[in-house]
């Protein structure tokens, strides 16, 4: 996988991290759930980049 594809994957996961973090905080009202959501998203991004 070339570097431009890896950067595109990181950008593609940055948008759900920002928007999704706000949505998760709105529904649950706690940063604990936001951290869990961000950690799961990070693991998914690392899994995609590790291929």
Steps between C-alpha positions, in 0.01 A plus 500: 500500500650832397530806722225698328249221568604487867455876534157476335394233751614720788303798361198277442505391866561853633158624391305228688726557801408867519133480403434166669665611821260792523201281425603241758549773760159646418322170553693374804619825662829353617851499366550137601285379211674744266839357595371147441362604159828669406701195611286267287536732203877514551520121510303479176733753334809314618348177371447656157849648493661178616394307192 
